[in-house]
Structures are given as structure tokens and as C-alpha cells.
């Protein structure tokens, strides 16, 4: 189950999962247009910020082996003197609340079978004070705390909870936003996706509570 499958990273994660032989469900707020859908991925529209709707989706589908969450928001750097409270609330909602609700329902269902994988997406901005804004940084840091607490809660079971922590990823949108940057040094979508696949695999059974950095050469 790839949450945020319609985006650039989500599409890359879904593609990598297919290549690894997985059956892939792609969740997003809206089902992508037919020409943007990937063959082999079953797409469904679910609002992950709607607790009841998300819970209903989990209740009415087979328990997923892995929930790979790449949804979230971004806000640029600004001074705390100019803090926008609405922006702070929105970043916490998009990054933390979405991850918390997915964790809630994934754990609720995975506990019934006693095994599974949950992988969230944080950001290098969660661990850096340089060039990042408070709202985005603290929301992604909160995701890491969520992962730590969920891993503690599932200790002793075959359910693992981890996070992938990329720096800025080499996507068309990011290149357009930063045309003068050293794009070749950024981690590529496929490289980041392979980390998700590993953490979702049976091979990662002993890894839980980890925040795996994928920074490229920057």
C-alpha cells in the first residue's frame, strides 16, 4: 500500500515495489488520470486526513503487508519572528496528523495478523537548522518521534515501523524550483524508493524505529 502514489516519489516507490514482485495498491486523495496511472497498480481515492474514511478503507480491505507513506506538505524557510500560525497548523496536519492516522489504522489491522511494515517519510530538514523553516522542520521531526513511539509499542512483534529521511530529491518540480542547484548530487527517486522497498521487505525484520538518511552527495 503506497500512500501518495500519484506523486513523483510515490510513483517511484510503487514502481520499485512492483519490480520487487509486490501487489501494489496506490492511495491518494484523488485517483490520477488514466494516462498517469501505472500498469499493475490498483488506485483508490482516500483522504488520509479523514479518520473515519481512512478507518473504513482499512476495515474493508485485506490487511496490507506494508504501508509506505510518502504524503505530506512543504513550507519554505522563514524567521520565527514572522511565524505564520496557519502555516504551522497546516504543516503539522499534512505531515504529522496524516502519518499518525495511517499508523493508527495500520497498527490496528496489522495487529490482527501479527506482522507487517510501516514506513513513513521524514526529511533532512527535521535534523538540520540550516536553511529550513520551523513549521516544516518541526512537523517532520514529529514524524520521527511518532516512528520511535510506534516502534516501541510494537516491540516484540513482527510489525516494524521506520522512516526514510531524504534530503531534497531530484524531481522535475524540485529542479524547476532550484534551477541553479547541483542536481546531480541530489538523491534520485529510484534510489530513495529502494530504501522503502528494503524496509518493507522480510529482510528488514530486525529494523524498527530507524530513521534512514538518504542524502545523496549534499
C-alpha atoms as one frame of an Amber mdcrd trajectory, in Angstrom:
protein
   0.000   0.000   0.000   1.690   3.188  -1.246   0.061   6.303   0.171   0.659
   9.313  -2.052   1.102   7.122  -5.111   0.080   9.875  -7.534   3.144  11.993
  -6.751   6.672  11.762  -8.091   8.149   9.887  -5.140   5.009   7.822  -4.614
   5.085   6.726  -8.233   8.728   5.745  -7.871   8.016   3.755  -4.725   5.091
   1.993  -6.396   7.279   1.166  -9.408  10.018  -0.247  -7.172   7.500  -2.341
  -5.255   6.137  -3.779  -8.499   9.664  -4.619  -9.617  10.176  -6.461  -6.332
   7.115  -8.618  -7.061   4.637  -6.926  -4.731   0.931  -6.443  -5.294   0.524
  -2.672  -5.059  -2.415  -0.518  -4.028  -1.931   3.181  -4.682  -3.809   5.528
  -2.385  -4.124   9.240  -2.888  -6.654  11.977  -2.284  -7.622  11.741  -5.943
  -7.152   8.893  -8.411  -4.715  10.064 -11.102  -5.908  10.450 -14.666  -5.791
   7.243 -16.673  -2.762   8.359 -18.689  -0.856   8.928 -15.453  -1.679   5.573
 -13.910   0.914   2.842 -13.692   0.070  -0.579 -15.086  -0.149  -3.069 -12.233
  -1.120  -0.548  -9.541  -4.670  -0.550  -8.173  -5.535   3.085  -7.423  -8.083
   4.248  -4.875  -9.095   7.688  -3.632  -8.854   8.054   0.155  -8.404  11.201
   2.244  -5.821  10.159   4.842  -6.793  13.150   6.989 -10.340  11.818   7.333
 -10.106   9.444  10.289 -13.446   7.747   9.646 -12.920   7.333   5.887  -9.397
   6.007   6.345 -10.541   3.587   9.043 -13.339   2.353   6.796 -10.876   1.733
   3.951  -8.645  -0.342   6.219 -11.642  -2.261   7.551 -12.860  -3.155   4.091
  -9.636  -4.333   2.523  -7.223  -7.179   3.118  -4.662  -6.390   5.809  -1.711
  -4.851   3.940   1.727  -6.344   4.447   3.264  -2.874   4.207   2.040   0.712
   4.386   4.507   3.074   2.696   3.597   6.687   3.359   5.005   9.456   1.162
   2.233  12.060   1.605   2.985  15.410   3.189   3.413  19.124   2.708   6.279
  21.560   2.384   6.871  25.122   3.565   9.948  27.197   2.934  12.288  28.889
   5.362  11.173  31.946   7.320  12.097  33.663  10.555  10.361  32.729  13.786
   9.719  36.453  14.154   7.413  36.081  11.163   5.834  32.779  12.175   2.585
  32.091  10.347   0.415  30.130  12.771  -1.857  28.901   9.977   1.175  27.556
   8.123   2.350  25.780  11.275  -1.049  24.155  11.778  -1.186  23.121   8.128
   2.286  21.537   8.127   1.503  19.611  11.302  -1.752  18.445   9.726  -0.222
  17.405   6.411   2.909  15.743   7.794   2.158  14.591  11.341  -1.595  14.062
  11.508  -1.625  12.126   8.238   1.198   9.859   9.454  -0.422   9.402  12.860
  -3.778   8.359  11.389  -2.124   5.950   8.962  -0.141   4.459  11.842  -3.273
   4.154  13.964  -5.244   2.200  11.394  -2.319   0.202  10.018  -1.378  -0.991
  13.512  -4.992  -1.751  14.326  -5.266  -4.067  11.336  -1.735  -5.477  11.348
  -2.091  -6.487  14.982  -4.807  -8.929  13.954  -2.302 -10.877  11.847   0.772
 -10.135  13.956   3.073  -8.869  11.224   3.632  -6.004   8.836   5.697  -2.986
   7.870   5.030   0.745   8.217   7.421   3.187   6.565   6.960   6.958   6.811
   8.759   9.817   5.101  10.560  12.441   7.143  13.137  14.922   5.846  16.676
  16.031   6.408  15.062  19.308   7.466  13.906  17.540  10.644  17.517  17.190
  11.747  19.011  20.414  10.382  18.802  24.056  11.425  20.308  25.453   8.224
  18.036  26.888   5.567  14.807  25.349   6.864  11.598  26.812   8.202  10.240
  25.995  11.647   6.801  24.794  10.530   8.093  22.220   8.050  11.068  21.184
  10.175   9.131  20.574  13.380   6.373  18.665  11.570   8.919  16.296  10.011
  10.738  15.956  13.354   7.425  14.958  14.902   7.151  12.171  12.333  10.427
  10.736  13.638   9.083  10.833  17.191   5.925   9.075  16.003   8.070   6.351
  14.426  10.058   5.909  17.654   6.911   5.611  19.768   5.200   3.229  17.332
   8.319   1.036  17.181   8.373   0.944  20.978   4.707  -0.036  21.052   5.246
  -2.889  18.587   8.455  -4.177  20.163   8.481  -7.965  20.409   6.118  -8.404
  17.457   6.755  -8.932  13.747   5.485  -5.422  12.991   8.150  -2.807  12.275
   7.891   0.965  11.948  10.614   3.042  10.291  11.246   6.294   8.461  13.125
   7.241   5.323  14.860  10.619   5.719  15.773  12.098   2.328  17.392  15.393
   1.513  15.896  17.284  -1.434  15.020  14.662  -4.064  15.814  15.017  -7.763
  12.345  15.573  -9.211  11.248  17.812 -12.093   9.428  20.104  -9.651  12.467
  20.477  -7.406  14.735  21.157 -10.384  12.351  23.848 -11.583  12.242  25.402
  -8.120  16.052  25.391  -7.768  17.445  25.729 -11.311  20.940  26.659 -10.164
  21.428  23.791  -7.715  23.764  20.825  -8.178  21.001  18.490  -9.300  23.324
  15.577  -9.997  24.189  15.438  -6.301  20.579  15.022  -5.199  19.280  11.501
  -4.435  17.225  10.126  -7.316  13.656   8.916  -6.941  14.646   5.328  -7.693
  17.425   5.411  -5.099  15.089   6.657  -2.395  12.423   4.153  -3.454  14.818
   1.233  -2.982  15.195   2.169   0.695  11.418   1.980   1.093  11.400  -1.428
  -0.578  14.102  -2.748   1.732  12.350  -1.515   4.888   9.112  -3.068   3.605
  10.724  -6.423   2.939  11.042  -9.519   5.152  14.812  -8.883   5.111  14.292
  -5.850   7.350  12.651  -7.851  10.136  15.217  -6.692  12.723  14.988  -2.990
  11.790  12.418  -0.936  13.676  12.465   2.621  14.953  15.117   3.606  12.404
  15.444   6.934  10.613  17.413   6.051   7.479  19.197   9.025   5.876  19.212
   9.237   2.077  21.128  12.450   1.459  22.923  11.848  -1.811  26.101  13.936
  -2.138  24.712  17.053  -0.454
